[in-house]
């Protein structure tokens, strides 16, 4: 796996992925040397590199960056790759983006403008990183939590579903990238089903709860 962006969600996913037996190449905007402590913590399955190298190395690539950084993504090595888009739009951080403000485009569709040949799947953008770390459960567990995903490629969705299953979560297919808005910032499925931020252990959110939250979203 490749990781472009190693903030809270990126590091948490990397930790879960290592625990599930995946190998990974991490990157961030400050250079691989700044990830030395993270790599040491994750162990021999992890290494650090540039964003271009991480993109080229991964069969599955996680993008976890502010939307303002999308123009700097390495589009060429991401071509043909399954890309997990964890990004959320925050105007106070990213500046106002007209097509997101007027709902004419989703944030994942915006990402596709900068990496047009990647197979994008929206996932992990709706859960607090501490809850993501605390809530994995084995397949079949009564208290297993589910995460929504959205994308236009069935094979890419299958690859992301398999990864999500490997780290202890079930999946609800929320549709296409154009349909990914019900899991974006401020929607009923964003954060709330997994409990308040003040409870770092979170609360399990099953398939029915996630489907119900998606169904009540409005634009």
Secondary structure, DSSP 8 states (H G I E B T S, - for coil): -EEE--SHHHHHHHHHHHHTT--EEEE-TT-GGGGHHHHHHH-TTEEE--HHHHHHH-SEEEE---GGGGGGS-HHHHTT-EEEE-----HHHH---HHHHTTSS-HHHHHHHHSTTSEEEE-STTS-HHHHHH----TT-TT--EEEEEES-HHHHHHHHHHHHHTT-EEEE---GGGGGGGSTTSTTSSGGG--TT-TT-----HHHHHHHHHT---
